[in-house]
Amino acid sequence: MVRLRRTMMMATALVGLASLLLGCTPATPLGRPALRQTPNATRVFDNADSAVLVADGKTYLFGSTNNKRLPVRQISSFSTSLADSQRAWASNPVDAMSLRPAWVDPGEAEIWAPSVVRIGTRYVVYFAAHNRAATTDEANDQCIGRAFATNPMGPYAPEASPIYCGIAAEGAGQGLPASNRFGRGALDPEVFRSPDGRLYMVVALSRTAGNIGVVGLRSDGTMMGTSNAAPAVLASQSLPYHDGSDDGTRDNSFLENPSMIYEPQTRTYLLFYSAGHWFTDRYLTGFARCASPTGPCTLDNRGPFLKSGNGRTGPGGLTVFKDANGALKVAYASWQAGFENQVGSVGQYKRQTHWAQLVVTATSDPAAQSVSLR
């Protein structure tokens, strides 16, 4: 089942909300991010919307539902060939959460864009899924749920209810039906810790132009507010390439799959996000630098950080992480050009994952810092 595309719309209400939440925090310089980079070699078979967990010196890769509800594999090398990865997955596919959460629609039971973090003695996976309580807006029916395990590879036991469903419900308007009663929808969570140990969840928001937001979590990983807590908006539909095309004009847009990490030299936060339509070649990755976990953020208005090329299209779902040695790395996925949203006889046309090193230059001045992939 293909994930439903979130409703594309232009709105300003959430931008104003972001300003209220951010107060007088000054904007930070963008710096010198690389522009229009293209994908390197694919390394991991049949994996998209990657989440990377590093625990006790070992690396684990999670992804959206493939032939398993919550696929997970241990990564021993970032240079393993795609063919070897395919053979390994075929011989030993692991499902970290075989049980469907009770709140998830049984007809659309996929798990999307997981994020895994260790909280206390447990591992917690945050994920998006279709809420079975949807009645009025099936196109924006996703919420964020959680599941728990004592081992990184599971099994993860899901909670009975979602923890976050986006902005509070609204009535019909601007050509849209009334939202679902549980909220306007949320997807693609990523949970991270700031240097002071606080937990935040960056998330994609439906039925708004301010698609990339962040909410605070308590130390136990629960929401600070309600399941419709007001987010701080980090990125809004505003740039020509936000429709995924990078052709200088902007059509219908959607931003999703955010990932954020603290950059200690400049004391700023690096934000990556996807833009466009994930199931097509009109999908790419944008970059922003933020003054704090709740913004404000300065978006690169010149063009995308990562776009199609080298026989691969739609590079997105980028997640940034530190490996077991403390080096900055990213994982992202792409399609084989000409075979977007196809499977093939043995899955060869499904999205595959790339690894890359994230290179930031040594400077305390964010305006002078370069950010690139290698």
C-alpha positions as CSV (number, residue, x, y, z in Angstrom):
1,M,0.0,0.0,0.0
2,V,1.5,3.3,-1.0
3,R,1.5,5.9,1.7
4,L,-1.0,8.6,1.1
5,R,0.4,12.0,0.1
6,R,-0.4,14.7,2.6
7,T,-2.6,17.5,1.5
8,M,-0.6,20.3,-0.2
9,M,-1.7,23.7,0.9
10,M,-0.5,27.3,1.4
11,A,-1.0,28.8,4.9
12,T,0.5,31.3,7.2
13,A,-1.0,30.6,10.6
14,L,1.7,28.3,11.8
15,V,4.4,30.7,10.7
16,G,2.9,33.2,13.1
17,L,2.7,30.6,15.8
18,A,6.4,29.9,15.3
19,S,7.3,33.5,15.9
20,L,5.4,33.5,19.1
21,L,7.1,30.4,20.3
22,L,10.6,31.6,19.3
23,G,10.3,35.0,20.9
24,C,13.4,37.2,20.2
25,T,15.9,34.5,19.4
26,P,18.1,35.9,16.6
27,A,18.5,34.0,13.4
28,T,21.8,32.2,12.7
29,P,23.8,32.5,9.5
30,L,23.3,29.7,7.0
31,G,27.0,29.1,6.5
32,R,28.4,27.5,3.3
33,P,26.5,24.3,2.7
34,A,27.2,22.4,-0.5
35,L,24.7,22.7,-3.2
36,R,23.0,20.2,-5.5
37,Q,25.1,17.2,-4.5
38,T,24.2,13.9,-6.1
39,P,23.9,10.3,-4.7
40,N,26.9,8.1,-4.2
41,A,26.8,4.2,-4.3
42,T,23.8,2.4,-2.8
43,R,24.7,0.1,0.1
44,V,21.6,-1.3,1.8
45,F,19.0,-3.3,0.0
46,D,15.3,-2.4,0.4
47,N,15.5,0.2,3.1
48,A,14.0,3.7,3.2
49,D,13.2,6.4,5.7
50,S,16.3,5.3,7.7
51,A,16.8,5.5,11.4
52,V,20.2,4.7,12.9
53,L,20.7,3.6,16.5
54,V,24.2,3.3,17.9
55,A,24.2,1.4,21.2
56,D,27.1,-0.2,23.1
57,G,29.4,0.3,20.1
58,K,27.1,-1.4,17.6
59,T,25.1,0.1,14.8
60,Y,21.5,-0.8,13.9
61,L,19.5,0.4,10.9
62,F,15.7,0.6,10.9
63,G,13.4,1.6,8.0
64,S,9.8,1.9,6.9
65,T,7.8,-1.3,6.3
66,N,9.2,-3.5,3.5
67,N,8.5,-7.3,3.7
68,K,8.7,-6.8,7.5
69,R,6.6,-4.4,9.5
70,L,9.6,-2.7,11.2
71,P,12.8,-4.0,9.5
72,V,16.0,-3.8,11.4
73,R,19.5,-5.1,10.7
74,Q,22.8,-4.7,12.4
75,I,25.4,-2.8,10.3
76,S,29.0,-4.1,10.6
77,S,30.4,-2.1,7.7
78,F,29.4,1.1,5.9
79,S,31.1,-0.2,2.7
80,T,29.2,-3.5,2.3
81,S,28.0,-3.9,-1.3
82,L,24.4,-3.7,-2.3
83,A,24.5,-7.3,-3.5
84,D,25.9,-8.6,-0.2
85,S,23.3,-6.6,1.7
86,Q,20.5,-8.1,-0.5
87,R,21.8,-11.6,0.2
88,A,22.1,-11.0,3.9
89,W,18.5,-9.6,4.1
90,A,17.1,-12.5,2.1
91,S,18.7,-15.1,4.4
92,N,17.8,-13.4,7.7
93,P,15.2,-10.7,7.6
94,V,14.3,-9.4,11.1
95,D,11.0,-7.8,12.1
96,A,11.5,-5.6,15.2
97,M,7.8,-5.2,15.8
98,S,5.6,-8.0,14.4
99,L,2.5,-6.9,16.4
100,R,0.3,-4.2,14.8
101,P,-0.4,-1.4,17.2
102,A,-4.1,-1.4,18.3
103,W,-4.6,2.2,17.1
104,V,-3.3,1.5,13.6
105,D,-5.7,0.9,10.6
106,P,-5.6,-2.8,9.9
107,G,-6.1,-2.0,6.2
108,E,-3.1,0.3,6.1
109,A,-0.9,-1.3,8.8
110,E,2.5,0.0,7.5
111,I,5.0,1.6,9.8
112,W,6.6,4.7,8.4
113,A,9.8,6.6,9.2
114,P,10.9,5.2,12.6
115,S,13.2,6.9,15.0
116,V,14.8,4.9,17.8
117,V,16.4,6.3,21.0
118,R,17.5,4.8,24.3
119,I,15.7,6.2,27.3
120,G,16.8,4.8,30.6
121,T,17.1,1.0,30.3
122,R,14.7,0.7,27.4
123,Y,14.8,1.3,23.7
124,V,11.9,3.4,22.3
125,V,10.9,3.5,18.7
126,Y,8.7,6.4,17.5
127,F,6.9,5.9,14.2
128,A,4.1,7.2,12.0
129,A,1.1,5.1,11.0
130,H,-2.4,5.5,9.7
131,N,-4.9,6.0,12.5
132,R,-7.9,3.7,12.3
133,A,-10.1,6.5,13.9
134,A,-9.9,8.6,10.7
135,T,-13.4,9.5,9.4
136,T,-13.3,12.7,7.5
137,D,-9.8,13.1,6.0
138,E,-8.2,9.9,4.9
139,A,-5.4,11.7,3.1
140,N,-4.1,13.2,6.4
141,D,-4.7,10.3,8.8
142,Q,-1.2,9.6,10.3
143,C,-0.2,10.0,13.9
144,I,2.9,9.2,15.9
145,G,3.1,6.2,18.1
146,R,5.7,4.5,20.3
147,A,6.9,1.0,21.1
148,F,9.4,-0.4,23.7
149,A,12.0,-3.1,23.9
150,T,14.9,-4.1,26.1
151,N,17.1,-5.1,23.1
152,P,17.9,-2.8,20.2
153,M,16.6,-5.3,17.6
154,G,13.4,-5.9,19.5
155,P,10.8,-7.2,19.8
156,Y,9.2,-3.8,20.4
157,A,5.8,-3.7,22.2
158,P,3.6,-0.9,21.0
159,E,1.4,1.4,23.1
160,A,-2.3,1.2,22.6
161,S,-2.7,4.9,21.6
162,P,-0.7,7.4,19.6
163,I,1.1,10.2,21.4
164,Y,0.9,12.9,18.8
165,C,-1.5,13.7,15.9
166,G,-0.3,17.1,14.8
167,I,-2.1,20.4,15.0
168,A,-5.5,20.6,16.6
169,A,-8.5,19.7,14.5
170,E,-10.1,22.2,12.1
171,G,-13.2,22.5,10.0
172,A,-13.5,22.4,6.3
173,G,-12.0,25.2,4.2
174,Q,-9.6,26.1,1.4
175,G,-10.9,23.1,-0.6
176,L,-10.3,20.6,2.2
177,P,-12.7,18.5,4.2
178,A,-12.9,18.9,7.9
179,S,-9.8,17.3,9.5
180,N,-10.1,14.2,11.6
181,R,-11.2,14.8,15.2
182,F,-7.9,13.5,16.5
183,G,-6.0,16.3,14.7
184,R,-4.6,17.4,11.3
185,G,-2.0,14.6,11.1
186,A,1.7,14.1,11.8
187,L,4.4,11.9,10.3
188,D,8.1,11.2,10.0
189,P,9.2,11.7,13.7
190,E,12.8,11.9,14.7
191,V,13.8,12.2,18.4
192,F,17.1,13.7,19.5
193,R,18.8,15.1,22.6
194,S,20.2,18.6,22.9
195,P,23.5,19.0,24.7
196,D,21.7,19.7,28.0
197,G,20.0,16.3,27.8
198,R,16.5,17.5,26.8
199,L,14.5,15.4,24.3
200,Y,12.9,16.9,21.3
201,M,10.9,15.4,18.4
202,V,11.1,17.0,15.0
203,V,8.1,16.0,12.9
204,A,6.3,16.6,9.6
205,L,2.9,18.3,10.0
206,S,-0.1,18.0,7.7
207,R,-2.7,20.6,6.6
208,T,-0.3,23.5,6.9
209,A,2.4,25.2,5.0
210,G,4.6,25.1,8.1
211,N,5.4,21.4,7.5
212,I,8.5,20.9,9.6
213,G,8.0,21.4,13.3
214,V,9.4,20.4,16.7
215,V,7.8,19.6,20.0
216,G,9.3,19.0,23.4
217,L,9.3,15.6,25.2
218,R,9.7,14.8,28.9
219,S,12.7,12.9,30.1
220,D,10.7,9.7,29.8
221,G,9.9,10.4,26.2
222,T,6.3,11.3,26.6
223,M,4.8,14.5,25.2
224,M,5.1,17.7,27.2
225,G,1.7,18.7,26.0
226,T,-1.3,17.0,24.6
227,S,-1.5,14.9,21.5
228,N,-2.1,18.2,19.6
229,A,0.6,20.2,21.3
230,A,1.5,23.4,19.4
231,P,4.8,22.9,17.5
232,A,7.5,25.4,16.9
233,V,7.8,25.7,13.1
234,L,11.3,25.2,11.7
235,A,10.7,25.2,8.0
236,S,7.7,26.2,5.8
237,Q,6.9,25.8,2.1
238,S,8.5,28.9,0.6
239,L,11.3,28.1,-1.9
240,P,11.1,27.1,-5.6
241,Y,12.7,23.7,-5.0
242,H,10.2,22.8,-2.3
243,D,8.1,21.1,-4.9
244,G,10.9,18.6,-5.5
245,S,11.8,19.8,-9.0
246,D,14.6,22.4,-8.7
247,D,13.5,24.0,-11.9
248,G,13.1,27.5,-10.6
249,T,9.4,27.4,-10.2
250,R,7.2,26.1,-7.4
251,D,4.2,23.9,-7.8
252,N,2.4,22.0,-5.0
253,S,4.8,21.5,-2.1
254,F,5.3,19.3,0.9
255,L,8.2,19.1,3.4
256,E,8.8,16.0,5.4
257,N,11.3,13.6,7.0
258,P,13.2,16.1,9.2
259,S,16.5,15.3,10.9
260,M,18.4,17.5,13.3
261,I,21.8,17.4,15.0
262,Y,23.8,19.7,17.3
263,E,27.0,21.1,15.8
264,P,29.2,21.9,18.8
265,Q,31.8,24.1,17.1
266,T,29.3,26.7,16.1
267,R,26.8,25.9,18.8
268,T,24.1,25.6,16.2
269,Y,21.8,22.9,14.9
270,L,21.9,21.4,11.4
271,L,18.5,20.6,9.9
272,F,17.9,18.4,6.9
273,Y,14.4,17.7,5.4
274,S,12.9,16.2,2.3
275,A,10.7,18.1,-0.2
276,G,8.4,17.0,-3.0
277,H,6.7,13.7,-3.8
278,W,8.6,10.7,-2.3
279,F,7.3,8.2,-4.8
280,T,8.6,10.1,-7.9
281,D,11.8,11.6,-9.2
282,R,10.6,15.0,-7.9
283,Y,12.0,14.5,-4.4
284,L,15.1,16.0,-2.9
285,T,16.8,17.1,0.3
286,G,17.0,20.6,1.8
287,F,19.3,22.1,4.4
288,A,18.9,24.7,7.1
289,R,20.9,25.9,10.1
290,C,19.0,26.7,13.4
291,A,19.9,28.8,16.4
292,S,18.3,26.3,18.8
293,P,16.2,23.1,18.8
294,T,13.1,25.3,18.4
295,G,14.6,27.7,15.8
296,P,14.7,30.1,14.2
297,C,16.2,28.4,11.2
298,T,17.8,29.8,8.1
299,L,17.0,27.8,5.0
300,D,19.3,27.6,2.0
301,N,17.3,29.5,-0.6
302,R,19.7,28.8,-3.4
303,G,18.7,25.2,-4.1
304,P,18.7,21.7,-2.6
305,F,21.5,20.1,-0.6
306,L,21.0,16.8,-2.4
307,K,19.2,16.0,-5.6
308,S,18.9,13.3,-8.3
309,G,21.9,12.2,-10.3
310,N,24.3,9.3,-11.1
311,G,21.4,7.1,-12.1
312,R,19.5,7.6,-8.9
313,T,16.4,9.8,-8.3
314,G,14.4,11.2,-5.4
315,P,17.2,11.2,-2.7
316,G,15.5,11.9,0.6
317,G,14.6,10.6,4.0
318,L,18.1,11.7,5.1
319,T,19.0,11.1,8.7
320,V,22.1,12.4,10.4
321,F,23.9,10.6,13.2
322,K,27.2,10.0,14.9
323,D,28.7,6.6,14.3
324,A,30.3,4.4,17.0
325,N,33.6,6.5,16.7
326,G,31.8,9.8,17.0
327,A,32.1,10.7,13.3
328,L,29.2,12.5,11.6
329,K,27.4,10.3,9.0
330,V,24.1,10.3,7.1
331,A,21.8,7.7,5.6
332,Y,19.3,8.4,2.8
333,A,17.4,6.5,0.2
334,S,16.8,6.8,-3.6
335,W,15.2,5.1,-6.6
336,Q,16.8,3.7,-9.6
337,A,16.2,6.2,-12.4
338,G,13.2,5.3,-14.5
339,F,11.8,2.8,-12.0
340,E,10.4,5.1,-9.4
341,N,7.7,3.5,-7.1
342,Q,8.3,0.1,-8.7
343,V,9.3,-3.2,-7.1
344,G,10.7,-5.6,-9.7
345,S,10.7,-9.4,-9.6
346,V,13.1,-9.5,-6.6
347,G,12.7,-6.1,-5.2
348,Q,15.6,-4.6,-7.2
349,Y,13.6,-1.4,-7.9
350,K,12.6,-0.6,-4.4
351,R,14.4,2.2,-2.6
352,Q,17.9,1.5,-1.5
353,T,19.9,3.2,1.2
354,H,23.2,5.2,0.8
355,W,25.8,6.0,3.5
356,A,27.9,9.2,3.4
357,Q,30.2,11.1,5.7
358,L,28.9,14.6,6.8
359,V,31.9,16.9,6.6
360,V,31.8,20.2,8.6
361,T,34.8,22.5,8.5
362,A,36.6,23.4,11.7
363,T,35.4,26.9,12.7
364,S,33.4,28.5,15.5
365,D,31.8,30.9,13.0
366,P,28.6,29.5,11.5
367,A,28.8,32.0,8.7
368,A,32.1,30.5,7.6
369,Q,31.3,26.8,8.1
370,S,31.0,24.5,5.1
371,V,28.7,21.5,5.3
372,S,29.0,18.7,2.6
373,L,28.7,15.0,2.0
374,R,31.7,12.8,1.1
